[in-house]
Amino acid sequence: MSIVKLNNRGVKDATAFGSISSLGSMVFIKKLTASSSSTLSFVDGSSGVVLDNTYKEYVFTFKNIHPETNAKEFGFNLSIDAGSNYNVQKTTTSFDAFNAEAGNDQGLRYDGNNNDLANGTGFMYFNYDAGNENDASLNGHMHLFNPSSTTFVKNFTVSVNWQYLNTYAIQAHIAGYGNTTSAIDAIQFKMESGNIDAGDICLYGIN
């Protein structure tokens, strides 16, 4: 790679820059669309899903996830037995920022009461009290790192935004790990109760 040095005359006199090779590309794998669905599951080797050592990083995108029932949470769990059980122990932490539609309440806070797990085997929920008005939805993404490793725990990060009880915009940032050295080969998403009325989840692998 060639390097161009810039002096204090700024970039206006630069005539060429070296190219930077791509560090990795995002490869589309699978899209699941909810239609009053109780769960959406990605199982390695099933219906075109790849969730193995083909990639060391996987990304899930959440688009217009709409709860069927008002004031519900959306989350996930992991499996080491191709989806027979979704009960991997997880340790997590989270914080969020919020602002009311009326502009009279905003803040930034650690959100341990709602989203922190301490080696819990239950579902990890990303949000709280998502509204189900026709124009309300949850959107965001999740990164899962090296799920097929048999040496390391399985780290993940999540960023989501949703409409809280139809009156607040909230963005949450969550991180943690699946506390297992067994390979993860399936992941399931669902609401805490009620169905996922609508929305898409897409799976990508990163080279």
C-alpha positions in Angstrom: 0.0 0.0 0.0 1.4 3.4 -0.9 1.3 6.2 1.7 0.7 9.9 1.0 2.0 12.4 3.5 -0.1 15.5 4.0 1.4 18.8 5.3 -0.3 21.8 6.7 -1.5 22.9 3.3 -4.3 20.3 3.8 -5.7 17.7 1.4 -6.4 20.1 -1.5 -2.9 19.5 -3.0 -3.0 15.7 -2.7 -3.3 14.1 -6.1 -3.5 10.4 -5.3 -4.0 8.1 -2.3 -3.1 4.5 -1.9 -5.9 2.0 -1.9 -6.7 0.1 1.3 -7.6 -3.5 0.8 -10.9 -4.7 2.3 -10.4 -6.4 5.7 -13.5 -8.5 5.2 -16.8 -8.7 3.3 -20.3 -9.2 4.5 -22.0 -12.3 3.0 -25.8 -12.7 3.1 -26.8 -16.1 4.3 -30.5 -16.2 5.3 -33.6 -14.0 5.9 -36.5 -15.0 8.1 -39.7 -13.0 8.0 -42.1 -13.0 11.0 -45.9 -13.4 10.4 -47.4 -13.8 13.9 -44.5 -16.1 14.7 -43.8 -17.5 18.1 -40.0 -17.9 17.3 -37.5 -17.3 14.5 -34.6 -19.8 14.6 -31.4 -20.1 12.7 -30.1 -23.7 12.9 -26.8 -24.5 11.2 -27.3 -26.8 8.2 -31.1 -26.3 8.1 -32.9 -24.4 5.3 -29.7 -22.9 4.0 -28.4 -21.6 7.3 -24.7 -21.5 7.9 -23.6 -21.0 11.5 -20.3 -22.8 11.8 -16.6 -22.3 11.2 -17.2 -20.9 7.7 -17.1 -17.4 9.3 -15.6 -16.2 12.6 -18.1 -13.4 12.9 -21.9 -13.4 12.2 -24.3 -10.5 12.1 -28.0 -10.5 12.6 -30.0 -7.5 11.6 -33.5 -6.7 13.0 -35.8 -4.7 10.8 -39.2 -3.5 11.9 -39.7 -6.1 14.6 -43.3 -5.5 15.7 -44.7 -7.2 18.8 -48.2 -8.6 18.6 -48.8 -7.7 22.3 -48.0 -4.3 23.7 -45.1 -3.7 26.2 -43.1 -6.8 25.4 -39.4 -7.6 25.2 -37.5 -9.1 22.3 -34.5 -11.3 22.7 -32.5 -14.5 22.0 -30.9 -17.7 23.3 -28.2 -20.0 22.1 -28.0 -23.7 21.5 -25.1 -26.2 21.4 -27.4 -29.1 20.2 -28.8 -27.9 16.9 -31.8 -26.3 18.6 -33.0 -29.1 20.7 -32.4 -26.8 23.7 -31.9 -23.1 23.9 -30.3 -22.7 27.4 -26.7 -21.6 27.1 -25.4 -19.8 30.2 -24.9 -16.1 29.5 -23.3 -13.2 31.4 -24.3 -9.7 30.1 -24.2 -6.0 30.7 -26.1 -3.1 29.2 -26.8 0.6 29.1 -29.3 2.8 27.2 -30.1 6.3 26.2 -33.7 7.7 26.0 -35.8 10.7 25.0 -39.5 11.3 25.4 -41.6 12.5 22.4 -42.6 15.5 24.5 -39.0 16.4 25.1 -39.5 16.5 28.8 -37.5 13.4 29.9 -34.2 12.2 28.6 -31.2 10.4 30.0 -28.3 7.9 29.8 -28.2 5.0 32.3 -26.8 1.7 33.2 -29.6 -0.8 32.8 -28.7 -3.7 35.0 -32.2 -4.2 36.4 -33.7 -5.0 33.0 -31.1 -6.7 30.9 -28.2 -8.1 32.9 -27.8 -11.8 33.3 -25.3 -13.5 35.7 -24.6 -16.8 34.1 -28.3 -17.2 33.4 -29.7 -19.8 31.0 -32.8 -17.9 30.1 -33.4 -15.7 27.1 -31.5 -12.5 26.9 -33.9 -9.6 26.2 -32.7 -6.5 24.4 -35.4 -4.0 25.4 -38.4 -3.5 27.6 -42.0 -2.5 27.0 -41.8 -2.2 23.2 -45.0 -0.6 21.8 -47.3 -2.4 19.4 -49.0 0.6 17.7 -49.1 0.2 14.0 -46.1 2.5 13.4 -44.0 1.1 16.3 -41.1 -1.3 15.8 -37.7 -2.4 17.0 -34.6 -2.2 14.8 -30.9 -3.0 15.3 -28.2 -5.6 15.0 -26.3 -8.3 16.8 -22.7 -9.5 16.3 -21.8 -13.1 17.4 -18.1 -13.9 17.4 -16.6 -17.2 16.5 -19.5 -19.4 17.6 -17.9 -22.6 16.4 -14.8 -22.2 18.7 -14.3 -25.1 21.2 -11.7 -23.0 23.1 -13.3 -19.7 23.9 -16.6 -18.4 25.3 -18.9 -16.9 22.7 -18.9 -13.1 22.8 -21.7 -11.0 21.4 -22.7 -7.3 21.1 -26.1 -5.9 20.4 -27.4 -2.4 19.5 -31.2 -1.8 19.2 -33.6 1.1 19.0 -37.3 0.9 19.7 -40.4 2.9 20.6 -41.1 2.5 24.4 -44.8 2.4 25.1 -45.3 4.6 22.0 -43.9 7.7 23.7 -40.1 7.3 24.0 -37.2 6.6 21.7 -34.7 4.3 23.4 -31.4 2.9 22.2 -29.8 0.1 24.1 -26.3 -1.3 23.9 -25.7 -4.8 25.2 -22.7 -7.0 25.4 -21.8 -10.4 27.0 -20.8 -13.9 26.3 -22.3 -17.4 26.1 -20.3 -19.1 28.9 -19.5 -22.3 27.0 -16.6 -23.7 25.1 -18.9 -26.0 23.1 -19.7 -24.9 19.5 -22.9 -22.8 19.1 -24.9 -24.2 16.2 -28.3 -22.5 16.6 -29.8 -19.3 17.8 -33.5 -18.4 18.4 -35.3 -15.1 18.7 -38.7 -14.5 20.3 -40.8 -12.1 22.3 -41.0 -12.7 26.1 -44.7 -13.5 25.5 -47.0 -13.3 22.5 -45.8 -13.5 19.0 -43.6 -11.5 16.7 -46.3 -9.9 14.6 -44.0 -8.8 11.7 -40.5 -8.0 10.9 -37.3 -9.4 9.3 -34.2 -10.9 10.7 -31.3 -11.4 8.3 -28.1 -13.4 8.9 -24.7 -12.4 7.4 -21.3 -13.9 7.7 -18.1 -11.8 7.7 -15.0 -13.1 6.1 
